[in-house]
Amino acid sequence: MNLLRLLGVLTTLALAGCGNGTPSTGEAQSAPLTVAATAVPHAEILEVVKPILAKEGVALDIKVFNDYVQPNDQVVQGHIDVNYFQTEPYLAAYNKDRGTDLQTIVGVHIEPFGAYSRRFKSLDALPNGADVVIPNDPSNNSRALILLDKFGVIKLKDPGNPLSTLRDIVSNPKQLKFRELDSAMLPRVLDQVDLALINTNYALDAGLDPTRDALAIESRDSPYVNFLVGLPAAKDDPRVQKLAKALTGPEARAFIASKYKGAVLPAF
């Protein structure tokens, strides 16, 4: 084989290799769409829209997590396409802390945040020095304190500050003793403390009924909407666009209303 012929063969093989290794746009769009979510209510809502997407040619692969960090990490690292579990304030705090650029795609539902106790029937019954546990991430930590301020248990320097911390408490008449724990741990220690401020998804997963069991709960106009989230390019992905449409469609709305009976509210 002469040199020119050999070069021609090698070039052909190289081009063929490049063509086989790079998926076309159509192939990328037909690949399963992976979504990270917490179990309740996010994964349950995703299961409702899964057959809707299947009819449109999108296979939904739901990955369930029990924490609030890995779902974002996995999307940033490119292992998962999008996630559905968080509020905008939580996302903003994550982006600031990690230097990332995750973005909201569509708002789906609201989970009114609540205060729970196995030992007392009202906030007024809390004794002096009561043991109170709240989430340890900045967004939900503030959310817990703002709720307690609203119900007169403590007083914050600025109740409108979405990043209030324990240092911003200016009045604590019952000298409550606060401890900060991972959000997923809060339902597990409910029997061991006087009061726990728990995210609704974890409350539901633990068998609590926020509309019945919470001693205090956010109002229906809570600004803490749960969003579908992804990297900037996700907004232009036809599969993600179809998911966003399904999550804000009539089937999702009807399921949220019938399944959660006010503990979770549609945000659309």
C-alpha positions as CSV (number, residue, x, y, z in Angstrom):
1,M,0.0,0.0,0.0
2,N,1.5,3.3,-1.1
3,L,1.7,6.3,1.4
4,L,-1.1,8.3,-0.2
5,R,-3.5,5.4,-0.1
6,L,-2.5,4.6,3.5
7,L,-3.2,8.2,4.5
8,G,-6.6,8.1,2.8
9,V,-7.6,5.0,4.7
10,L,-6.5,6.4,8.0
11,T,-8.4,9.7,7.4
12,T,-11.6,7.7,6.5
13,L,-11.3,5.7,9.7
14,A,-10.7,8.8,11.8
15,L,-13.8,10.5,10.4
16,A,-15.9,7.4,11.0
17,G,-14.6,7.2,14.5
18,C,-15.6,10.8,15.2
19,G,-19.0,10.3,13.7
20,N,-19.7,7.2,15.9
21,G,-18.4,8.9,19.1
22,T,-20.5,12.1,19.1
23,P,-24.2,11.7,19.5
24,S,-26.4,13.8,17.2
25,T,-28.8,16.3,18.5
26,G,-31.6,13.9,17.9
27,E,-29.9,11.2,19.9
28,A,-29.3,13.6,22.8
29,Q,-32.9,14.6,22.8
30,S,-34.1,10.9,22.8
31,A,-31.9,9.9,25.7
32,P,-33.6,9.5,29.1
33,L,-34.0,12.7,31.1
34,T,-32.5,12.2,34.6
35,V,-34.1,14.2,37.4
36,A,-32.8,14.3,41.0
37,A,-35.6,14.7,43.6
38,T,-36.4,14.1,47.3
39,A,-38.9,11.3,47.9
40,V,-42.0,13.3,49.0
41,P,-43.6,15.1,47.3
42,H,-41.2,15.7,44.5
43,A,-40.6,12.2,43.3
44,E,-44.3,11.4,43.7
45,I,-45.2,14.3,41.5
46,L,-42.6,13.3,39.0
47,E,-44.2,9.8,38.9
48,V,-47.5,11.4,37.9
49,V,-46.1,13.2,34.9
50,K,-43.8,10.3,33.8
51,P,-46.4,8.6,31.6
52,I,-47.3,12.0,30.1
53,L,-43.7,12.5,29.0
54,A,-43.5,8.9,27.8
55,K,-46.3,9.7,25.3
56,E,-44.2,12.5,24.0
57,G,-41.1,10.4,23.6
58,V,-39.3,11.4,26.8
59,A,-38.2,8.7,29.2
60,L,-38.0,10.1,32.7
61,D,-35.4,8.6,35.0
62,I,-36.1,9.7,38.6
63,K,-33.2,9.6,41.1
64,V,-34.3,9.9,44.7
65,F,-32.0,11.6,47.3
66,N,-32.5,12.1,51.0
67,D,-30.5,15.3,51.3
68,Y,-30.4,18.8,49.9
69,V,-26.7,18.8,48.7
70,Q,-26.2,15.9,46.3
71,P,-29.1,16.8,43.9
72,N,-27.3,20.1,43.1
73,D,-23.8,18.6,43.1
74,Q,-24.9,15.8,40.7
75,V,-26.3,18.4,38.2
76,V,-23.3,20.6,38.4
77,Q,-21.0,17.6,37.8
78,G,-23.1,16.6,34.7
79,H,-24.2,13.3,36.2
80,I,-27.9,14.3,36.3
81,D,-29.7,16.6,33.9
82,V,-32.0,18.6,36.3
83,N,-33.3,18.5,39.8
84,Y,-36.6,19.3,41.6
85,F,-36.4,19.7,45.3
86,Q,-35.5,23.3,46.3
87,T,-36.6,26.9,46.8
88,E,-35.0,29.9,45.1
89,P,-33.4,31.2,48.4
90,Y,-31.8,27.8,49.0
91,L,-30.5,27.7,45.4
92,A,-29.1,31.3,45.7
93,A,-27.2,30.3,48.9
94,Y,-25.9,27.1,47.2
95,N,-24.7,29.1,44.1
96,K,-23.0,31.7,46.3
97,D,-21.3,29.1,48.4
98,R,-20.1,26.9,45.5
99,G,-19.6,29.5,42.8
100,T,-22.0,27.7,40.5
101,D,-24.7,28.9,38.1
102,L,-27.6,26.6,38.5
103,Q,-30.9,28.3,37.4
104,T,-34.6,28.0,38.1
105,I,-36.6,26.7,35.2
106,V,-40.2,26.6,36.4
107,G,-41.9,27.0,39.8
108,V,-44.1,24.0,40.6
109,H,-45.4,23.9,44.2
110,I,-45.2,25.4,47.7
111,E,-44.7,23.4,50.9
112,P,-45.7,25.5,53.9
113,F,-43.0,25.1,56.5
114,G,-44.1,24.0,60.0
115,A,-43.2,23.7,63.7
116,Y,-43.9,20.3,65.4
117,S,-43.9,18.8,68.9
118,R,-44.7,15.5,70.4
119,R,-44.6,17.0,73.9
120,F,-46.8,20.1,73.7
121,K,-50.0,21.1,72.0
122,S,-49.3,24.7,71.4
123,L,-46.3,27.1,71.2
124,D,-47.6,28.9,74.3
125,A,-47.1,25.7,76.2
126,L,-43.4,25.6,75.5
127,P,-41.5,25.9,78.8
128,N,-38.6,28.2,79.5
129,G,-35.4,26.8,78.1
130,A,-37.2,24.5,75.7
131,D,-35.0,22.5,73.3
132,V,-35.7,23.6,69.7
133,V,-34.1,22.2,66.6
134,I,-34.0,24.0,63.2
135,P,-32.4,23.3,59.8
136,N,-28.7,24.1,59.5
137,D,-28.7,25.3,55.9
138,P,-28.9,29.1,55.6
139,S,-32.2,29.3,53.7
140,N,-34.2,27.0,55.8
141,N,-32.5,28.1,59.0
142,S,-33.8,31.6,58.3
143,R,-37.2,30.3,57.3
144,A,-37.6,28.6,60.7
145,L,-36.6,31.7,62.6
146,I,-39.0,33.9,60.6
147,L,-41.9,31.5,61.3
148,L,-41.1,31.7,65.0
149,D,-41.0,35.4,64.8
150,K,-44.3,35.6,63.0
151,F,-46.0,33.6,65.8
152,G,-44.4,35.7,68.6
153,V,-42.1,33.1,70.0
154,I,-39.0,35.2,69.3
155,K,-38.3,38.6,67.8
156,L,-35.8,39.1,64.9
157,K,-33.9,42.3,64.1
158,D,-35.5,42.2,60.6
159,P,-38.2,39.6,60.0
160,G,-38.1,40.4,56.3
161,N,-34.4,39.3,56.0
162,P,-34.5,36.0,54.2
163,L,-31.0,35.2,55.6
164,S,-31.7,35.9,59.2
165,T,-29.6,33.8,61.6
166,L,-29.6,33.0,65.3
167,R,-27.4,36.1,65.8
168,D,-30.4,38.2,64.6
169,I,-32.6,37.2,67.5
170,V,-33.2,40.4,69.6
171,S,-35.8,38.9,72.0
172,N,-36.1,35.3,73.2
173,P,-38.4,35.6,76.2
174,K,-38.5,31.9,76.9
175,Q,-34.7,31.5,76.5
176,L,-35.2,28.8,74.0
177,K,-32.1,26.7,73.4
178,F,-31.6,26.3,69.6
179,R,-29.7,23.5,67.9
180,E,-29.0,23.3,64.2
181,L,-29.3,19.9,62.4
182,D,-29.4,18.6,58.9
183,S,-32.9,19.0,57.6
184,A,-33.3,15.2,57.0
185,M,-32.5,14.6,60.6
186,L,-35.2,16.8,62.1
187,P,-38.2,14.3,62.0
188,R,-35.9,11.6,63.5
189,V,-35.3,13.6,66.6
190,L,-38.8,14.9,67.1
191,D,-39.4,12.6,70.0
192,Q,-36.3,13.8,71.7
193,V,-36.8,17.6,71.6
194,D,-39.5,20.1,72.6
195,L,-40.0,21.6,69.2
196,A,-38.7,20.9,65.7
197,L,-39.0,23.1,62.6
198,I,-39.3,20.7,59.7
199,N,-39.5,21.1,55.9
200,T,-42.8,19.7,54.7
201,N,-41.3,17.1,52.4
202,Y,-39.5,15.5,55.3
203,A,-42.6,15.9,57.5
204,L,-44.7,14.1,55.0
205,D,-42.1,11.4,54.5
206,A,-42.2,10.9,58.3
207,G,-46.0,10.4,58.3
208,L,-46.8,13.9,59.7
209,D,-49.8,15.8,58.4
210,P,-48.7,19.5,58.3
211,T,-52.3,20.8,58.2
212,R,-53.2,18.8,61.3
213,D,-50.0,18.2,63.3
214,A,-48.1,21.5,62.9
215,L,-48.3,23.9,65.9
216,A,-47.5,26.7,63.5
217,I,-47.3,26.8,59.7
218,E,-46.5,29.3,57.0
219,S,-49.5,30.9,55.2
220,R,-50.6,29.9,51.7
221,D,-48.8,33.0,50.3
222,S,-45.4,31.7,51.3
223,P,-42.7,32.9,48.8
224,Y,-40.8,29.6,49.1
225,V,-41.8,28.0,45.8
226,N,-40.1,24.7,44.8
227,F,-38.5,24.9,41.4
228,L,-37.3,22.6,38.6
229,V,-33.6,23.6,38.4
230,G,-30.7,23.0,36.0
231,L,-27.6,24.4,34.3
232,P,-28.3,27.3,31.9
233,A,-28.3,25.0,28.8
234,A,-31.1,22.9,30.3
235,K,-33.7,25.6,29.5
236,D,-33.1,25.0,25.8
237,D,-33.4,21.2,26.1
238,P,-36.7,20.1,24.5
239,R,-37.0,17.2,27.0
240,V,-36.7,19.7,29.9
241,Q,-39.2,22.0,28.3
242,K,-41.7,19.1,28.1
243,L,-41.1,18.2,31.7
244,A,-41.6,21.8,32.8
245,K,-44.9,21.9,30.9
246,A,-46.1,18.6,32.4
247,L,-45.2,19.7,36.0
248,T,-47.4,22.8,35.6
249,G,-50.2,21.0,33.8
250,P,-53.7,20.0,35.0
251,E,-52.7,16.4,35.9
252,A,-50.0,17.7,38.3
253,R,-52.4,20.3,39.8
254,A,-55.1,17.7,40.4
255,F,-52.7,15.2,42.0
256,I,-51.2,17.8,44.3
257,A,-54.7,18.9,45.5
258,S,-56.0,15.4,46.0
259,K,-52.9,13.8,47.5
260,Y,-51.7,16.4,49.9
261,K,-54.9,18.2,50.9
262,G,-53.3,21.6,51.6
263,A,-50.0,20.4,52.9
264,V,-48.6,21.0,49.5
265,L,-50.0,23.7,47.2
266,P,-49.6,24.3,43.4
267,A,-47.6,27.4,42.6
268,F,-49.1,27.8,39.1
